[in-house]
Amino acid sequence: MRIGLTLLLLCTLAGCVTEQVDESGKPIGKAALDKDLVMDKDGRIIGRPTRLVAPHTIIINGGTPTEREIRLLGVLGLPEREAPVTFKKAQEWMHKYLAQEEEIFIKPAMDSDLKARVIYGIVYLYARDERTGGVLDNAYVIVNQAMLSQGLVKIREAREIDDEWLRDRMITTEKEAKEKKLGLWSAKP
């Protein structure tokens, strides 16, 4: 009985954590993402990553009218010919953390045209428990900053990031990656 109750609770919680709903409380499913550009209550685009282009681009909702090329706001990765080791690590990082996600969230830059093919933004994904892999409730990872912390990208232009707190965190994060000589800051980038 205890095992059955635990499984029921886990199934119920899993549904609650991962399900997105629109303003009227109706679930947002694959079909909705394919025909309309869906925004959450925080003004973030909800998208399904369909192709990863290292080191700083994600294609969402591929092959649909809502397909967009998302470029990480404020950061820039170097091409493979300039930083072969770091480029490969960026590919591996993106595959490990982004490829398996059903949904990611993109906070577009202030002046973004959401009808444009390319949108610059801050990309979020669900934070997961390192031990179980389960989604943590109301917790997100900022992809732009996470990649910066590993030296996989560098700051392109900090002023692009309008959130002062995030901008300062990203500057500090890059400084720490430089001090640790990670990725682009290593002897063999």
Backbone torsions as a table, in degrees:
resi	resn	phi	psi	omega
1	MET	NA	-43.0	-178.5
2	ARG	-62.3	-40.2	179.0
3	ILE	-64.6	-43.9	178.8
4	GLY	-60.6	-42.6	178.8
5	LEU	-64.8	-40.9	178.6
6	THR	-63.4	-44.6	178.7
7	LEU	-62.6	-42.4	178.0
8	LEU	-60.8	-44.5	178.8
9	LEU	-62.7	-44.4	179.7
10	LEU	-63.1	-43.6	179.0
11	CYS	-63.2	-41.5	179.0
12	THR	-64.1	-47.2	-179.8
13	LEU	-64.5	-40.4	180.0
14	ALA	-59.9	-41.9	178.8
15	GLY	-64.5	-40.0	-178.2
16	CYS	-68.5	-37.7	-175.4
17	VAL	-72.5	-40.2	-170.7
18	THR	-96.0	-13.0	-175.9
19	GLU	-81.9	130.8	175.7
20	GLN	-102.7	144.3	178.8
21	VAL	-128.3	154.1	176.8
22	ASP	-84.6	-173.5	-176.2
23	GLU	-60.3	-28.4	-179.4
24	SER	-91.9	4.5	177.0
25	GLY	87.7	6.0	179.1
26	LYS	-83.1	138.9	-179.5
27	PRO	-60.8	140.6	174.5
28	ILE	-93.6	117.9	-178.8
29	GLY	-112.3	-174.8	-179.3
30	LYS	-55.7	-43.5	-178.0
31	ALA	-60.1	-41.0	-179.1
32	ALA	-64.6	-41.3	180.0
33	LEU	-67.0	-28.9	-178.4
34	ASP	-76.8	-25.9	-176.0
35	LYS	-108.8	-22.2	-179.8
36	ASP	-133.2	145.2	172.6
37	LEU	-77.2	111.7	-172.4
38	VAL	-94.4	134.5	177.7
39	MET	-115.7	145.2	174.8
40	ASP	-90.9	179.7	-175.7
41	LYS	-65.6	-16.7	179.3
42	ASP	-94.6	9.7	178.0
43	GLY	77.4	22.8	178.6
44	ARG	-102.8	141.8	174.6
45	ILE	-74.0	134.9	173.6
46	ILE	-98.7	122.8	-178.3
47	GLY	-138.8	159.5	177.4
48	ARG	-106.6	116.8	179.4
49	PRO	-66.1	125.8	-179.6
50	THR	-117.4	-17.3	175.8
51	ARG	-154.8	136.6	179.8
52	LEU	-111.3	129.3	-179.3
53	VAL	-121.1	95.1	-179.0
54	ALA	-60.4	148.2	6.2
55	PRO	-101.1	-2.5	-173.1
56	HIS	-148.1	27.4	-177.3
57	THR	-133.3	139.6	178.8
58	ILE	-131.1	129.0	174.0
59	ILE	-94.8	126.7	178.0
60	ILE	-110.4	151.7	174.3
61	ASN	53.4	40.3	-175.6
62	GLY	-52.7	139.8	176.8
63	GLY	74.7	14.2	179.8
64	THR	-124.2	168.7	176.8
65	PRO	-62.0	-19.1	-179.0
66	THR	-97.5	10.9	178.4
67	GLU	-60.0	131.8	177.5
68	ARG	-139.7	149.1	172.1
69	GLU	-95.7	118.8	-179.2
70	ILE	-103.9	124.3	175.9
71	ARG	-110.7	137.2	-177.8
72	LEU	-64.8	121.0	-178.0
73	LEU	-69.0	133.5	172.2
74	GLY	82.6	-8.2	-178.5
75	VAL	-128.1	162.7	-177.3
76	LEU	-148.1	133.8	172.6
77	GLY	-100.9	159.4	179.1
78	LEU	-93.9	150.3	178.8
79	PRO	-66.8	162.7	-176.1
80	GLU	-56.5	-38.8	-177.6
81	ARG	-66.1	-26.0	-179.4
82	GLU	-92.3	-27.7	-178.1
83	ALA	-147.0	70.4	-172.7
84	PRO	-60.6	-40.6	-178.3
85	VAL	-68.5	-46.6	-179.1
86	THR	-67.7	-37.2	177.6
87	PHE	-59.4	-45.8	178.9
88	LYS	-63.0	-41.6	177.8
89	LYS	-64.4	-36.8	177.7
90	ALA	-64.4	-42.4	176.5
91	GLN	-59.4	-46.3	-178.9
92	GLU	-63.8	-42.4	-179.7
93	TRP	-62.6	-47.3	-179.1
94	MET	-61.9	-41.6	179.5
95	HIS	-63.9	-43.4	-177.6
96	LYS	-66.4	-43.5	-171.8
97	TYR	-101.2	-24.9	-176.2
98	LEU	-106.4	-34.3	-172.4
99	ALA	-62.3	-30.9	-175.9
100	GLN	-88.1	-6.8	-175.8
101	GLU	-77.0	136.4	174.4
102	GLU	-79.5	-32.8	-178.6
103	GLU	-140.3	139.6	167.8
104	ILE	-127.3	166.5	-175.9
105	PHE	-125.2	134.7	-177.0
106	ILE	-124.0	118.7	173.4
107	LYS	-91.0	104.5	-176.1
108	PRO	-65.9	151.9	173.3
109	ALA	-56.9	153.0	-174.7
110	MET	-52.4	-39.6	-174.4
111	ASP	-97.3	20.2	-176.1
112	SER	-69.8	140.2	170.0
113	ASP	-97.9	109.8	-174.9
114	LEU	-68.5	-11.8	176.2
115	LYS	-87.8	-11.3	-179.7
116	ALA	-68.8	153.3	178.9
117	ARG	-69.0	-35.1	-179.0
118	VAL	-111.8	129.4	177.8
119	ILE	-127.8	129.1	173.5
120	TYR	-89.6	138.2	-179.6
121	GLY	-166.0	169.4	172.3
122	ILE	-88.6	125.8	-175.8
123	VAL	-104.2	131.2	178.8
124	TYR	-118.2	147.0	168.1
125	LEU	-135.1	161.7	-179.2
126	TYR	-60.7	137.1	172.2
127	ALA	-77.7	143.5	-178.0
128	ARG	-123.8	148.5	174.8
129	ASP	-66.8	123.9	-177.7
130	GLU	-60.9	-33.2	-176.9
131	ARG	-77.0	-46.9	-173.7
132	THR	-101.5	-21.1	-175.7
133	GLY	81.1	-1.1	-179.9
134	GLY	-73.6	152.0	179.8
135	VAL	-70.6	133.6	176.0
136	LEU	-86.8	135.1	-176.6
137	ASP	-65.5	127.6	176.6
138	ASN	55.5	35.6	178.1
139	ALA	-129.3	135.7	-177.4
140	TYR	-132.0	156.9	173.6
141	VAL	-108.9	133.1	175.6
142	ILE	-89.0	109.5	-175.3
143	VAL	-59.7	-44.0	-178.9
144	ASN	-54.0	-47.0	-177.7
145	GLN	-74.3	-38.7	-179.7
146	ALA	-61.9	-43.3	178.4
147	MET	-68.1	-36.4	176.7
148	LEU	-62.5	-38.7	-177.8
149	SER	-65.3	-22.9	179.1
150	GLN	-96.9	-0.3	-178.1
151	GLY	74.9	17.4	-178.4
152	LEU	-78.8	-22.4	175.7
153	VAL	-139.4	166.9	176.0
154	LYS	-128.5	164.2	179.0
155	ILE	-68.6	127.1	176.7
156	ARG	-85.2	-53.2	180.0
157	GLU	-157.1	105.8	-176.2
158	ALA	-61.3	-31.3	-178.2
159	ARG	-66.1	-14.5	176.4
160	GLU	-63.8	-27.3	-176.0
161	ILE	-89.3	109.3	-173.9
162	ASP	-76.5	-22.0	178.3
163	ASP	-78.0	109.2	-174.8
164	GLU	-59.7	-41.1	179.5
165	TRP	-60.9	-47.1	-180.0
166	LEU	-66.3	-41.0	179.0
167	ARG	-58.6	-46.1	179.3
168	ASP	-64.3	-40.7	178.5
169	ARG	-62.4	-41.2	-178.4
170	MET	-68.9	-37.6	176.6
171	ILE	-63.2	-43.5	178.0
172	THR	-64.6	-41.2	-179.9
173	THR	-61.8	-44.1	178.3
174	GLU	-63.9	-41.1	179.1
175	LYS	-59.6	-42.3	179.1
176	GLU	-65.5	-39.8	177.8
177	ALA	-64.4	-39.0	177.1
178	LYS	-63.6	-45.4	-179.6
179	GLU	-62.0	-35.7	179.4
180	LYS	-84.7	-4.2	-179.3
181	LYS	55.9	49.7	-179.6
182	LEU	-93.4	146.1	171.4
183	GLY	53.1	-116.6	-177.4
184	LEU	-61.4	-20.0	-176.8
185	TRP	-96.0	2.4	-178.9
186	SER	-81.0	171.3	179.1
187	ALA	-65.3	-30.1	178.4
188	LYS	-126.8	83.4	-178.3
189	PRO	-69.8	NA	NA
